Amino acid sequence: MAVGKEIRAKIKSVENTKKITKAMEMVAASKMRKAQERMKQARPYSDKVRNIAANLAQANPEYQSPYMRTGGSAKAVGFIVVTTDKGLCGGLNTNMLRALTTKMREAQDAGQSVQTVAIGNKGFGFLNRIGANVVSHAIQLGDAPQLDKLIGPVKVMLDAFVEGKLDAVYLCYTKFINTMKQEPLIEPLLPLGADRLSQSAEEKKAYGWDYLYEPDAASVIDELLKRYLEALVYQGVAENMASEQSARMVAMKAATDNAGNLIGELKLIYNKTRQAAITKELSEIVSGAAAV
């Protein structure tokens, strides 16, 4: 029964794995709800900053912020790549990095150099493996994004754009749509287009105030747009974390179900092997008795 012993050991091993994946599924489900709430709570802040900045920009049409500059000639683009710190979340990072690779290849084919900022350990490792120019990174963010950890890496890209070293900056992250669907996105972050600062009639009415500027309108608008860009990156990280927990929950549920199916198949094989051994022993006993 050496074969039966090996099957029993394999069944025990798969059962232990099933316990782990089940526990990870339950933990991911709990974290997913918190990540979704955090993601929703971040949206009103960026909306309010956008509306105030849009109203100020319309009140001062003679001034154009450097964050809205277009037509650069630096022949360089930047990518802020948001991925997860941990794995075991299905194809979440793979889909994101595949879309990023395609976009980077298009930029290089157009004769543009590429600079990257990595937010998340998986993206940082990938960019280093392919030899990309990583100018800054932020890893080990935990379960909740901290703005103070993101400001530094993001500021590197913002300053490079303002100084004219970059023609455009893209934000790459995975958008949370629902529990079963997450979509990799590569959105233009800079230059800020008019569509970003557009307002509905209700928003124009709600934010149509007169302002006193201190020290001056240009400084206030630039600072507000900077805060708005930081809020967009924070929102992208929050969306990515919600997507991560959802993808991990689905992946661990699939792993738990597969482990259960494998255990059933192994038990069937074990019972067949055990029955064959018993039948063989009975045949030998009957044959021996008949010979006597």
N, C-alpha and C positions, 0 to 999 in steps of 0.2 A: 504493500500500500504506500510505496514511496511517492507515487504519482498523486495519490489522494492527499498525502501530507503537504505536498507542494501547493495543491489547489487550495487547501484550507488556509495555508499561510498567505496566499494571494488574496483570498476572500477577506481575511483579517486586515490586510494592508489597505484594500480598497475601502473597507468599512471605516477605518481610521481617517482616510482621506475624505470620505463623505462627511464625517463629523466636522472636519475643518472647513470644508467648503460651505456647509450649512451654516456654521457659525459666522463665516465671513459674509454670507448673504444677508443674515439678520443684522449684522453690524452696518453693512452698506445701506440697507433699507432705512435704518435709524438715521445715519448720517445724511442720506439723500434728502430727507424731509427738512433737516436743518439747513442744508446747502440751498435748497429751493427757497426757503424763507429768506435766507441771507441775500440771495440773488434778487428777489423781488423787492427787498428793503433798499437795495442800492439804486434802483431805477429812479425813484423820485428825486434824489439828490442831483443826478446828472441831468435830468429833465429841467430842474429849476435853474441850475447853472447855465444850461444851454439857452433857456429863455431870456435870462438876464443879459447874457453876452450878446444874444441876437438883438435885443432891444437897444443895447448900448451901441452896437455896430451900426444899426440903422439910424440912430440919433447922431452919429458921427461918420457920415459917409465919406468925408474927405480923408479919413485915416484908414489905412489898410494894415492889419497886423501882420508881422512876419510869418505867423503860423498859417496865413492864408495866401502866402506868396506862391505864384505859379510860374511856369516857364523857366525853371532852373536849368543850368548847363553843367552841373557837376558830373553828370553821367554816373551817378551812384544812387542806389536805393537801399532802404533799410527795412528789416523785418523784425517785428517783436513777436517771438514764437512762444505761445503759451501751451504747455503740455503738463502732464502729471508727474509727480515725484515717484510714484509707485506704479507697478504693473498690475497684472491680473484684472484688467478692465476691458477685455475683448480687443476689438480692432480700433479703439478710440484714438490712440496715439498714432497707429499705423496709417489710418485714413488722413489724419491731420498732416503728418510728415510727408505722405505721398503727394498731397495737394501742394505743400510748400516746395517740394523738390521740383514739381512741374513749373511753378511760378518763378522759382529761382533760375531754372534753365531758360525760361522765356526772357528774363531780364539779361542774362549773360549772352544770349543769342543776339539781343538788341545792342550789345556793346556796353552794358552797364555793369559796374562792379557792385558787389553785394556785401552789406554789413548786417549782422544779426545780433539780437539780444535774446537770450534764452531765459525763459521763466518756467522752471520745472526741470527736474533731473533728467527725464527721458529725452526731452528736446535738446538739452545741453550735451548729453552723451552722443546723440545722433549728429549734431552739428560738428562736434569735434571729430567724429569718425569720418565724415565726408570732407573734412578740411575746410569748412566754412570759416569766414572771418567773424569770430564771436568777440564783440567789443565789450560786452558786459553780461552778467547773468545773475539770477536769483533762484536759489533752490531751497528745498526743505521749508516750504511755506506752511506746512501743517494742514489742518482741516479747515481753517478759516483764513482768507487772504488778509494780510496786514499791509495797509497802504504805505507805511514807513519803509517796508522792505521792497516795495515796487518803485518808489519815487526815484531812487538812485539810478537803477538801470534804465528807466524810462527817460530820465533827464538827459542821459547820454545821447539818445536819439533826438530828443527835442532840440538840444543845443546844436547838434550837428546840422539839423535842418535849418535852424535860424541862421547859422553861420554860412549857409550855402554849400555845405559839404555833401548834402543829400538832396535829390530832386523830389523824392517821395518816401513816405514811411507807411508800411502796411502792418496791420494787427492781425495775427493768425491765432485763432482759437476754435474751440468746438462749442457751437451754440446749443443750448438745451431747448429742445422742442417739446418732448414729453418723455415719459419713462422709457419707452421703447425706441425712441428716435433721437439721435444727436447728429448735428450736421457740421462738418468742418467748414470754417469760413476764413477767407482772406480778404479783409476789408481795408480800404484806403483810410489811413488815419490822418496823414498830412499830405498835401495841404488841405486845410479845412475848406470844403466846398460850400457853396450857397445852400445846397440841399441840407447840409448838416445844421445850419442855423436858420432854417425856415420855420415859420410860426403859423399856426392856424389863427382864424379870426378870434376865437375865444382866448387863445394865448396872448395875442396882441392886446386885447382889451384888458386882460388880467395883469400884464406886465408893462403897460404903457404909462410908466411914471416918468417924472422929471428927476434928474439926479444932480447932486453936487459932487464933483470929482476931487479927490485928494490922493496923491498930489496933482495928477492931471488925467485926462480921459484916456490917453494912449497907454499909460502904465496900468490903469484899472482894467482896460479891455484885454491887454496882454496877459495880466495875471489871471483874469477870469477864464480866458481861453486855455491857459496852461492848466488850471484846475479842472476844466472840462475835459481836456485830453487825458489827464490822470484818472478822472472818473470813468472815462471810456475804457481805459486799460483795466482798471479795477473791476468794472462790470464784466469785461471779457474773462478775467481770471475767475470771478464768481460763477459765471456761466459754465466755464470749463470744469470747475470743481463739482457743480451740480451734475454735469454730464458724466464726470468720472464716477461718482457714486452710483448713478443710475446704470451705467454700463457695467460696473463691477457687480452690482446686484443681479443683473440679468446673466452675466457670465458665470457667476457662482451658482445661480439657480440651474443653469444648463449643466454645469459640472456636477452638481449634486444629483440631478436626474440621470445623467450618463453613468455616474457611479452606481446608482441604484439598478440601472439596467444591466451593468456589467456584473454586479453581484448576483443578480438573478441568473444570468447566463453561466457564471462560474458554479453556482450551486447546482444547476441542471447538469453540467459536465461532471461535477463531483458525484452526484447521485447515480449517474449512468456508469461512471467508473467503479463506484462501490458495488452497484448491482451486478456488473460484469464480474467483479472479483468474487462475489458471493456465489454466483452461478457456476463459475469455474471450480470453486472449492466443492460445491455440491456434486458437480459432475465427477470430480476425482473420487469423492467418497462413494458414489454409486458405482463407479467403475471398479473400485477396489473391492466393494462388497460382492459384485457380480463375479469377479475373478476368484474369490474365495469359494 
